[in-house]
Every structure is written in C-alpha cells, then in structure tokens.
Amino acid sequence: MRRVWLISTIFILALVSLIVVAPLTAATYPQLAKSIYGGFATFCHQIPERSYFIAGHKFAVCSRCTGLYAGFSLTLLVYPLLRSLRAIEWPPPVWLVLSAVPMAIDFLLTFLGIWENTHTSRLLTGFLLGSVSVFYVMPGVAELATRKNREKRPTFTLSSPERMASAPSDYSAPDRRI
C-alpha cells in the first residue's frame, strides 16, 4: 500500500506543480503553457481577477482551486502520519460537508453583496476542503489497491484422454445433434 501512496503522491505533486509551471513557461514556451492552461480550464474558470500571478502571468487555476489542489497535495503528503494507509473506512460524511461550509459562506456573502471575498479567503477555504477530501479519497484508493479477486473465475481444463474416449457420442442420436 505504501507504493500506491507514493505513486499517488508523486502524481498529484507533479499535477499541482503545473499550476506554477504554466505561468513560468508562458514567455519562453507558450505552446506548453497554453496546453497546461487548457488542461486546467476543464476544471477552473481561470478568471484573472481571481487568480494569483507569478512572472507577470496568472496561475493555471484561480486562487480557490489553488487552495483545493494545495490542500489535497499537502495533506496527501503527510497522510501516512495521520492515518494508516490500509484504512478503508471513511470518516463520517458530516466532516466533508462541514469543510465545505466556509467556502459556501465565502461565496454566498460575495454573491449577496454583503462582503467581497479575497484571494486569501478563497485560498484558505479551498485549502480546507482539499485537505479534508484526502480522508475520503485515500480509503477508496486503499480498498482498490488491496482488493483480492474474491470471485474465482471458472477455469477451463481438458479432460483426460481416457475420460474423453469413454464419453457418449452424440452421433448415436441424430435428433440431438446441433
């Protein structure tokens, strides 16, 4: 299971690093940056006013998504220190819902015009939800990684030549032929 966690962690960290790679390569390798931005556009609106900037170019995702990805990846990195990698039980779902409440409040207050959220509030609320979601994803990964083939597949084996020779023939009854 440790190997599965390590592969998952390396994959997620590589994915998250692309958030910063896109703006850093925008000036020198515009096609690479365009591909990275395009990949993340599937999951994020990428509005410049809601994104962090580095080297004069916006991150590949907005500040809230940056928090989601960062929270998930950093918590995944320390996950073995917090919980057994073999644990397949989910925490109570209420914790996932509660971790989304600050993000919902942050969005709702801005939507209603009561308060204007900031890059920091978006980042932190995303970070919280991303961090908590690891505790719901990793048990599923652990279960998939440790699942045994519980159902035995039928195997086909040929009978012995003696048994095959002693078997009745269908040629003796023409009405039973296929």
C-alpha positions as CSV (number, residue, x, y, z in Angstrom):
1,M,0.0,0.0,0.0
2,R,2.9,2.3,0.6
3,R,3.9,2.0,-3.0
4,V,0.4,3.1,-4.1
5,W,0.5,6.1,-1.8
6,L,3.9,7.0,-3.1
7,I,2.8,6.8,-6.7
8,S,-0.3,8.8,-5.9
9,T,1.6,11.5,-4.1
10,I,4.2,11.9,-6.9
11,F,1.4,12.1,-9.5
12,I,-0.6,14.7,-7.5
13,L,2.5,16.8,-6.7
14,A,3.5,16.7,-10.4
15,L,0.0,17.8,-11.4
16,V,-0.1,20.6,-8.8
17,S,3.3,21.8,-9.9
18,L,1.9,22.5,-13.3
19,I,-0.2,25.3,-11.7
20,V,3.0,27.3,-11.3
21,V,4.8,25.8,-14.3
22,A,2.2,27.3,-16.7
23,P,2.9,31.0,-15.9
24,L,6.7,30.4,-15.6
25,T,6.8,28.9,-19.1
26,A,4.3,31.3,-20.7
27,A,7.0,33.6,-22.0
28,T,9.6,31.1,-23.2
29,Y,7.4,28.1,-24.1
30,P,4.0,29.5,-25.0
31,Q,2.7,26.2,-26.5
32,L,3.5,24.3,-23.4
33,A,1.8,26.9,-21.2
34,K,-1.2,27.0,-23.5
35,S,-1.6,23.2,-23.1
36,I,-1.4,23.4,-19.4
37,Y,-3.9,26.3,-19.2
38,G,-6.2,24.3,-21.5
39,G,-6.0,21.2,-19.3
40,F,-6.9,23.1,-16.2
41,A,-9.6,25.1,-18.0
42,T,-11.8,22.0,-17.8
43,F,-12.0,22.3,-14.1
44,C,-11.5,26.0,-13.4
45,H,-12.8,29.3,-14.7
46,Q,-9.3,30.9,-14.6
47,I,-10.6,34.4,-14.2
48,P,-7.5,36.7,-14.0
49,E,-9.1,38.9,-11.2
50,R,-9.5,35.8,-9.0
51,S,-6.0,34.3,-9.7
52,Y,-2.6,34.7,-8.3
53,F,0.2,35.9,-10.7
54,I,3.8,35.0,-11.0
55,A,6.3,36.3,-13.5
56,G,3.5,38.5,-14.9
57,H,1.3,35.6,-15.8
58,K,-1.7,34.1,-13.9
59,F,-1.6,30.7,-12.3
60,A,-3.2,27.9,-14.2
61,V,-6.1,28.0,-11.8
62,C,-7.9,30.6,-9.6
63,S,-6.9,31.1,-6.0
64,R,-9.7,28.9,-4.7
65,C,-8.7,26.0,-6.9
66,T,-5.1,26.7,-6.0
67,G,-6.2,26.1,-2.4
68,L,-8.1,22.9,-3.3
69,Y,-5.1,21.5,-5.1
70,A,-2.5,22.6,-2.5
71,G,-4.6,21.4,0.4
72,F,-5.1,18.0,-1.2
73,S,-1.5,17.5,-2.1
74,L,0.0,18.7,1.2
75,T,-2.4,16.5,3.2
76,L,-1.7,13.6,0.9
77,L,2.0,14.1,1.6
78,V,1.5,13.7,5.3
79,Y,-1.4,11.3,5.2
80,P,0.6,8.3,6.5
81,L,1.5,10.2,9.6
82,L,-2.2,10.9,10.2
83,R,-3.8,7.7,9.3
84,S,-3.0,4.1,8.3
85,L,-2.5,3.6,4.6
86,R,-4.5,0.4,4.9
87,A,-7.6,2.0,6.5
88,I,-10.6,1.8,4.2
89,E,-13.2,3.3,6.5
90,W,-14.4,6.8,5.7
91,P,-14.8,9.4,8.3
92,P,-18.4,10.5,8.9
93,P,-19.6,12.4,5.8
94,V,-20.6,15.3,8.0
95,W,-16.9,16.3,8.2
96,L,-16.7,16.7,4.4
97,V,-19.9,18.8,4.4
98,L,-18.6,20.9,7.3
99,S,-15.3,21.5,5.5
100,A,-17.3,22.9,2.5
101,V,-19.3,25.3,4.7
102,P,-16.7,28.1,4.9
103,M,-16.3,28.0,1.1
104,A,-20.1,28.2,0.7
105,I,-20.3,31.1,3.2
106,D,-17.4,32.9,1.4
107,F,-19.2,32.5,-1.9
108,L,-22.6,33.4,-0.6
109,L,-21.6,36.6,1.2
110,T,-19.9,37.8,-2.0
111,F,-22.8,36.7,-4.2
112,L,-25.3,38.6,-2.0
113,G,-23.0,41.7,-2.0
114,I,-22.6,41.6,1.8
115,W,-18.8,41.1,1.7
116,E,-16.2,40.9,-1.0
117,N,-14.1,37.8,-0.7
118,T,-10.3,38.0,-1.3
119,H,-7.6,35.8,-2.8
120,T,-6.7,34.7,0.7
121,S,-10.3,33.8,1.8
122,R,-10.7,31.8,-1.4
123,L,-7.3,30.1,-1.0
124,L,-7.9,29.2,2.7
125,T,-11.5,27.9,2.2
126,G,-10.3,25.8,-0.8
127,F,-7.3,24.5,1.2
128,L,-9.6,23.3,4.0
129,L,-11.9,21.4,1.6
130,G,-9.0,20.0,-0.3
131,S,-7.3,18.8,2.9
132,V,-10.4,17.1,4.3
133,S,-11.2,15.4,0.9
134,V,-8.0,13.3,1.1
135,F,-9.6,11.4,4.0
136,Y,-12.4,10.3,1.7
137,V,-10.3,9.6,-1.4
138,M,-7.5,7.6,0.1
139,P,-9.7,4.9,1.8
140,G,-11.2,4.3,-1.7
141,V,-7.7,4.0,-3.2
142,A,-6.6,1.7,-0.3
143,E,-9.6,-0.5,-0.9
144,L,-9.0,-0.7,-4.7
145,A,-5.3,-1.4,-4.1
146,T,-5.9,-4.2,-1.6
147,R,-8.9,-5.8,-3.2
148,K,-8.5,-9.5,-3.7
149,N,-10.2,-11.4,-6.5
150,R,-13.0,-12.7,-4.3
151,E,-14.8,-14.5,-7.1
152,K,-13.0,-17.4,-8.5
153,R,-13.2,-17.4,-12.3
154,P,-14.1,-20.7,-13.8
155,T,-11.1,-22.3,-15.4
156,F,-11.2,-24.4,-18.5
157,T,-9.4,-27.7,-18.3
158,L,-9.4,-30.5,-20.8
159,S,-10.4,-33.9,-19.6
160,S,-8.0,-36.8,-19.6
161,P,-7.8,-38.7,-22.9
162,E,-9.3,-41.8,-21.2
163,R,-12.4,-39.9,-20.0
164,M,-12.8,-38.3,-23.4
165,A,-12.8,-41.7,-25.1
166,S,-15.4,-43.1,-22.7
167,A,-17.8,-40.2,-23.1
168,P,-21.0,-41.0,-25.0
169,S,-21.1,-39.8,-28.6
170,D,-23.8,-37.5,-30.0
171,Y,-23.6,-39.3,-33.3
172,S,-25.6,-42.2,-31.8
173,A,-28.7,-40.0,-31.6
174,P,-29.2,-37.9,-34.7
175,D,-32.1,-35.9,-33.2
176,R,-29.8,-34.4,-30.5
177,R,-27.2,-33.1,-33.0
178,I,-26.8,-29.4,-33.1
